[in-house]
Amino acid sequence: MQQSTYDEIIEKLKAGQTVYLINEFYNRVFKIPPNWPTNYTAKKKYGGEYSIKYDTDLVLETMQEAVEITEQEYLRY
C-alpha cells in the first residue's frame, strides 16, 4: 500500500493507467479505469465485484484518502 495524493492519482489516470485504491475503514477496494469519470468497480473484503458510481460519497472519500494498492492486492481482497 502506498499513500498517494489526489493529484497523483489523477495524473496516473490521465496517463492511461488503471488505479487501485483501498478504503480500510469500509473494507472496500476500488478499480478505477483510465477513462474516468465512469462507473468504477468495487469489492467488499472476501466478496465479489460490483459497479459503483464515481460520484458516491464512498468513492469520493476514498479518492481523498488515496491509499493505492497493486492489482494483485485488489484481486486477493
N, C-alpha and C positions, 0 to 999 in steps of 0.2 A: 504494500500500500504506500501511496505517496501523496502527501498534501500538495494540491495544486491550487492556483488561483483561477478565478472565473475567466480571466483574460487568457490564461494559458490553455484552458480547455477550449475556448472559442477559437484560438489560433490553430489548435490541432484539428478541430472540425473543419475550419476553412481550408486547411492543407489536405483535406480528404481522408483524414484518419477517423476510424471509429473509436469512441472513447467509452471506457467502462468505469463506472463510479459505484461507490458503496455508501449506504446510509446505515450505519451500525445501530443507531437508535431505533429505527423502524425495521431492522433486519431485512433490508432490501438492497438489491444490486440493480444497476441500470446499464443498458447498452444504448448508446446514443450514436446514431449513424451520421455520416458527414453531410447528408442532405437535410439537416435540421433547419428550421423547426418542423417537426413532423411528430407523429406518434413514436414514442420510444418503446423499447422492450424492457420489462422489469421482471424480477424473480423474487419471491419470498425465500427465506432460508429453507432449503430442502424441498422447495416447491417447483412448480412448472412456470414457464414463461407466460407473460400476459402483456397485452398492449396497454400503454398508459399515455394520456395526452401530455404534450410537452409543457403545458401551462398550468398543471396542477400544483397545489401547494407543496406536495411531497417532492416533486421534481425540482421545483424552484429552490426549495430548501437544500436539497442535495447538491444542486449546482453551486449554491453559495458556499457550502462546506467543502465541496470539490476534493474528496478523497478518492484518488484514482487507483484502480486495480488493473491487473492484467486480464487478458481474455481467458486465460486458464483459470484464474481465480473466479471469474464470473461463471464459467462453465461448471466449476466444482461447487458453487454455492448452493 
